[in-house]
Amino acid sequence: MRFKKTPSFAFTDTPRKRAALRRKQQRERDALPLFADQIAEGQPTEDEVMARRAVLPDQQETRWRSKRAVEWRKARRMIDSLPAEEGRAIRRVWDCAPYPADPSRLLGVLHSYSLGKLDLKRPPFPLSKTDAGGSQIADLFAKPDLFVPILKARDIAEDPDRYPLAERHAAYHHLQAAASKNKDRQRAMQDRVLASDLFLRLGELEEAHA
């Protein structure tokens, strides 16, 4: 299942940041010139501010990692509570989602499915696997050189186990292309469903041989 690692934050102490701090503190003193000396006495030193800023990213990262971990566990519990076939279909749809693999996004997919707004066989994006950033993985289910006529592609989708893997891949891509170009909306929808079913079957075969 797609997973995006939590990025790390690091604070760097630079002359530019120190110069910006000096300008900020000067503006604070200039705003109340009669009390400039008292304001200066209450302002922290550059070293104190930089030391405090160096600690903040670690604290923020810890809070963010904890929040993401809670969300991942919640999403996985929701998937595990589904019937086995639905859970596998959700995972495959998630593996094709065109957005970052963050837990909040996965929870959004699950929420849409719970409301009946997401059809696992006809999601609102192509069934082509994506990386953690949501970009399609070029070498997985890539468009094959093998040509399969549309009628044969439909036959393959109806009974994929009878055909070699290369023909199944070719049929999947041909059905996707036919669905996007066909002006007959009913036939286009039927081809899209066949392509979706074939994709899910291909995913099962990959898992079985993993």
C-alpha positions in Angstrom: 0.0 0.0 0.0 1.3 3.4 -1.0 3.0 5.3 1.9 4.8 8.6 2.0 7.5 9.0 4.5 7.3 11.9 7.0 9.8 14.5 6.0 12.3 15.8 8.5 12.7 19.4 9.5 16.0 21.1 10.3 16.7 24.6 11.4 19.8 26.3 10.3 21.3 29.4 12.0 22.4 31.8 9.2 23.7 35.4 9.1 20.6 36.3 7.1 18.2 35.1 9.8 20.2 37.0 12.4 20.1 40.2 10.3 16.3 39.8 9.9 16.0 39.4 13.7 18.0 42.6 14.3 15.7 44.5 11.9 12.6 43.2 13.6 13.9 44.1 17.1 14.9 47.6 15.8 11.4 48.1 14.4 9.9 47.2 17.8 12.1 49.8 19.5 11.4 52.5 16.8 7.7 52.0 17.3 7.9 53.4 20.9 11.0 55.6 20.9 10.4 56.9 24.4 10.6 53.4 25.8 13.3 52.1 23.5 15.7 51.4 26.3 13.2 49.4 28.3 12.1 47.5 25.2 15.8 46.7 24.4 16.3 45.3 27.9 13.4 42.9 27.4 14.4 41.6 24.0 16.2 38.3 23.9 19.7 38.0 22.4 20.3 36.6 19.0 21.8 33.5 20.5 18.8 32.9 22.7 16.3 33.3 19.8 18.3 31.0 17.5 18.6 28.4 20.2 14.8 28.6 20.8 14.1 28.3 17.0 16.4 25.3 16.8 14.2 23.4 19.3 10.9 24.2 17.7 11.3 22.1 14.5 12.0 19.0 16.6 8.9 19.6 18.7 6.7 20.3 15.6 8.1 17.2 13.8 7.3 15.0 16.8 3.7 16.3 17.0 3.3 15.9 13.2 4.7 12.4 13.2 2.4 11.4 16.1 -0.6 12.8 14.3 0.2 11.0 11.1 0.7 7.7 12.9 -2.7 8.0 14.5 -4.3 8.7 11.1 -2.5 5.8 9.5 -3.7 3.4 12.3 -7.2 4.7 11.9 -7.2 4.2 8.1 -5.8 0.7 8.4 -8.4 -0.2 11.0 -11.2 1.0 8.7 -9.8 -1.0 5.8 -9.4 -4.1 8.0 -13.0 -3.8 9.1 -14.2 -4.1 5.5 -15.0 -7.4 3.8 -11.8 -8.9 2.4 -12.7 -8.2 -1.3 -13.6 -4.6 -0.6 -10.5 -4.1 1.5 -8.3 -5.4 -1.4 -10.1 -3.2 -3.9 -9.6 -0.1 -1.7 -5.9 -0.8 -1.4 -5.6 -1.1 -5.2 -7.5 2.1 -5.8 -5.3 3.8 -3.3 -2.2 2.5 -5.1 -3.5 4.3 -8.2 -4.6 7.6 -6.6 -3.1 10.7 -8.2 -2.2 12.5 -5.0 0.4 12.2 -2.2 0.2 9.1 -0.1 -0.6 10.9 3.1 -3.0 9.3 5.7 -5.4 12.3 5.5 -5.8 11.5 1.7 -6.4 7.9 2.4 -9.0 8.8 5.0 -10.6 11.0 2.4 -10.9 8.0 0.0 -12.4 5.9 2.7 -14.9 8.6 3.7 -16.0 9.0 0.0 -16.4 5.2 -0.2 -18.5 5.1 3.0 -20.8 7.8 1.6 -21.2 5.9 -1.7 -19.4 8.6 -3.7 -16.5 6.3 -4.8 -17.1 3.3 -7.1 -14.2 1.0 -6.6 -14.5 -0.3 -10.2 -14.8 3.2 -11.7 -12.7 5.6 -9.6 -12.4 9.2 -10.8 -8.9 8.6 -12.1 -7.1 6.1 -14.3 -6.3 2.7 -12.8 -2.5 3.1 -13.2 -0.2 2.7 -10.2 1.3 5.8 -8.8 4.3 6.6 -6.5 4.2 8.2 -3.1 3.9 11.6 -4.7 0.9 10.6 -6.8 2.8 10.4 -10.1 2.2 7.4 -12.4 4.9 4.8 -12.3 6.2 4.5 -15.8 7.5 1.0 -15.6 4.4 -0.6 -14.0 1.5 -1.4 -16.3 3.4 0.7 -19.0 1.8 0.8 -22.4 3.0 -2.4 -24.2 4.3 -2.7 -27.7 1.9 -5.6 -28.3 -1.3 -4.7 -30.2 -4.6 -6.3 -29.2 -7.8 -5.6 -31.2 -10.6 -4.1 -29.2 -12.8 -7.2 -29.6 -10.0 -9.5 -28.4 -9.3 -7.1 -25.5 -12.9 -7.5 -24.4 -12.6 -11.3 -24.7 -9.4 -11.2 -22.6 -11.1 -9.0 -19.9 -13.9 -11.5 -19.7 -11.6 -14.4 -19.0 -8.0 -13.1 -18.3 -6.7 -16.5 -17.0 -6.8 -17.9 -20.5 -4.3 -15.4 -21.9 -0.6 -14.6 -21.4 0.3 -11.8 -19.1 1.5 -9.6 -22.0 -1.9 -9.8 -23.7 -3.7 -9.0 -20.5 -1.6 -5.8 -20.1 -2.2 -4.9 -23.7 -5.9 -5.5 -23.3 -6.1 -3.3 -20.2 -4.5 -0.4 -22.0 -6.6 -0.8 -25.2 -9.8 -0.9 -23.2 -8.8 2.3 -21.3 -8.0 4.0 -24.6 -11.2 2.9 -26.2 -13.3 4.1 -23.2 -11.8 7.5 -23.4 -12.4 7.9 -27.2 -15.7 6.1 -27.7 -18.6 8.5 -28.3 -21.0 5.8 -27.3 -21.2 6.5 -23.6 -22.8 3.2 -22.7 -20.1 1.2 -24.6 -17.4 3.4 -23.2 -18.6 2.7 -19.7 -18.7 -1.0 -20.3 -15.1 -0.9 -21.6 -14.1 1.1 -18.5 -15.6 -1.5 -16.2 -13.9 -4.3 -18.1 -10.6 -2.4 -17.8 -11.1 -1.9 -14.1 -12.0 -5.6 -13.5 -9.0 -6.6 -15.5 -6.7 -4.3 -13.6 -7.9 -5.7 -10.3 -7.3 -9.2 -11.6 -3.8 -8.3 -12.7 -3.2 -6.9 -9.2 -4.3 -10.2 -7.6 -1.9 -12.1 -9.9 1.0 -9.8 -9.0 0.3 -10.3 -5.3 0.1 -14.1 -5.7 3.5 -14.2 -7.4 5.1 -11.6 -5.1 
